Amino acid sequence: MSSKSPFTIPIEQRDDGRRARARHLWEKSDWLTDSRAFDAWTEAVKGGSAAEREFCQQNFLSAPALVAVADLRRQYLDNLRDIGFVTDDNLRALNSNARHARVVKSVLVAGLYPQVATVKLPETTYVETAYGTVAKDAGARDVQFFAGGEEVFLHPSSVLLDATRFDEPLLVYHQKVSTSKVFLRDGTMISPWPVLMFGGRLVVDHDGKAVEVDGLAKFQAFPRIA
């Protein structure tokens, strides 16, 4: 998280760059998308310097930024080895959930909380189709986000701007950036579960069949679950 995004997209090629980044889209997450692009780069490197250079050019990726990410990953692994958390014998087992998006998202919440925004969907609208009337999915520009008591917006570089459905009520983010608006950088859509497990103080309203986390978000729940 301390390194910059590996994507370098010139303003004059913004549309092409967004499409290239979208090829690596994973689970409506800027972090997970960058992670998948990194994995694809590690495979390209195996083909030699020419294959790596072509891959980076086609995907608007910065090779030095990716090398920096790889170096940080190695340093972190070395630190885990030094404290005895990781050994060569258990490394594969400890990484067994690396492709399980829900687990990875929960780790992001545990590390970034309370940097969580709530999602407010617009009123449902309907469209006529050949199969009858159906509800229209809300796109990113129709959705409102709130954090710290104020409305915030997805950063223009976010892959979430191209999302056509928002099924999850929360978004965990890395940074707030205030320019013309308050933007959220590096967002990931999340369900309530990781916030309930790794968030702050829980307040249960048995009569109202709800549970609240730190005054940040409130979820409906049956009394036996709450």
N, C-alpha and C positions, 0 to 999 in steps of 0.2 A: 504493500500500500504506500510505501514511502517513495516508490519510483513513479515516474510520469507514465502516462498512457503510451503504449507502443505504437499507436496509430498516429500518423502525421498526415493530415489531409489539408492540402492547400485550399484557400477560399474559392479559387476559380474552379476547383475540381470537387467541390463539396458533395454534389449529388453522386458522382462516381465513387467517392470515398465512403459515403454512407452505405451504398449498395455493397461495396467490398466488405465493410465491417459487418453488415447484416448477414453475410455468408457464414459468419462464425457465431451467430446469435445462439445463446443458450439460456433458456428459462427466464426470459425478460429480466436480464441483469447485465449491467455494464461490466461488473467485475468478472462474472462467469464468461461473458463474451470475450473479454481480453484474455482470460485463462485458456479458452479454447483456441484462440489465435496463437497463443504462445505454444501450445501443444502441437499445432499444425506446423509452426516454424521449426520446432525441434526435429520433426520428421523431415522437413525440407532440407535442413542442414546436413542430414545424412547423405544427401545426394551430391554434396560438394558445394563449393563457393558460388558457382554459376547458378545452380538450382536455388540456392538460398537468395541470391540477388534477384532472380526472376520472381520468386515467391513474394519477397518484400515489395517489389515494384508493383506487382499485380494487386496486392492487398493493402497498399498504402501503409506499410509497416516500417518502423525504424529499426534496422539491425542493431545499432549501438544500444538503443533502449531495451531491446530484447536480451541482448548480452548482459546488460546491467541487471535485468530481472533474474536471469539465470545465475548470476554471481550472488545476488541477495538470497536466492533459494539455497545455494550451496552453503553460504555463511550461516543461514538459519539452521540447516541440517547439521552442520558442524557443531553449532551451539547445543543442539538437542543431544548430539552424541556425547559432548563433553560433560553434560549433567546426567548422563546415563538413561535418558528417556528413550533414546533410539539406539538400537544395535543393528548390525548387519543381519541378524537372525530375524528380527521382528519388523524390519522396515516395510516389507511388502504388506504384512498384516495391518500395520498402522495406517497405510495408505489405501486400504481396501474400499473406503467410501468416497474416494476422490471423484467418482463419476455419479454419485448420488446427490442430485441437486438439492433436495430438501435438507440433507445433512450439511452440505456446504453452506447453504443459506443460513442454517441455524448457527454455524460457526461465525458467520459474518455478523449476525445479530449479537452474539455473545461478545464480540470484539468491539462493535461500533455503538451499542446501546449507550445512551438514550437518543442517538441520532436517527430517530424514526419519525416519518411523516404519515399522516392519515390521508386516505384517499376518499374523495367525495365524488360519486358518480352523478351525472346529470339525470334529470327525469327521463324515464324510458320513453322512447319514441318507436313508432312501428312503421313498417314499410310493407307494401303489397308485393308479393312474389307469385310465381306460377303455382306455388303450393299453399297459398293463403297468406294471411297477415302474420309477420314475425317481428320480434323485437330487434331493433337495430343496435349493434354493438357500439359502445362508446369508444372513440379514439382518444389519443393522448391530449389532443387540443380541446376536447370536450370535458376533460376530467380536471377537477381541482385538487390541489395538494396543500396540506396545512402542517406547519411545524413551528413549535414555540409560540403558538397563538397568532400566527400570521400566515397569509397565503404565500406559498412559494411555487416555484416553477422548475420544470425539468431543464437541465442545461442543454443548450442547442446541440451539443455533441452526443447526447445520450441516445442509445439505441432504443430506449423506451418511447421516443417520439414517434417511432414507426409502429408501435403496438396498436393492434386493432381491438383488443379485448383486455379489460382489467378485472380479473376475477378475484384478485386478492385485495384486502382492505388496507394494507400498509406497505410502506416503502422504507427500507433502511438505506442510508446514504453516508457518504464519506465526508463531504464538506458542503458548507453553505458559502456561496460567493455572491456578494452584493455589488451589482453594477447598475444597469437600468432597472433591473428587478432583482429579487433574491432568488438565486438559482441553486438547485441541488446538483452536486457532481457525484458521479459514480453511484447510481441508484440501482436497487435490487428490489423487485416486488416480493413480498413475503406474506405468509399466512399468519394468523394470530398465535399459533402454537409456539414458535421460538421466542416470541415476546413474552408469552405467559411463563415459559420455562426459564428464560435467561434475562428477563427484564427486571423491573423494580418491584416495589411493594404491591401486593395484591389486596384489593378490597372487594369482598364478596357481598353482594346484595341478594340474599336468598328470596326476599319477597318480590323483588323486581326481576328475579331470574337473570342476573347479570354479574359480571366480574370486571373490575376496573384495574388497570395497571398504571400506577404512578400519576393518575389523573390524565395520562396521555391518551389512552384509548379504552373504550368500554365495549364489551362483547356480551351478547346474549348467550345464556347457558342454562341448562336445566339445573335445578338445585343440587341434585346428586352429583353432577359434574363439577359445579362451582364449589 
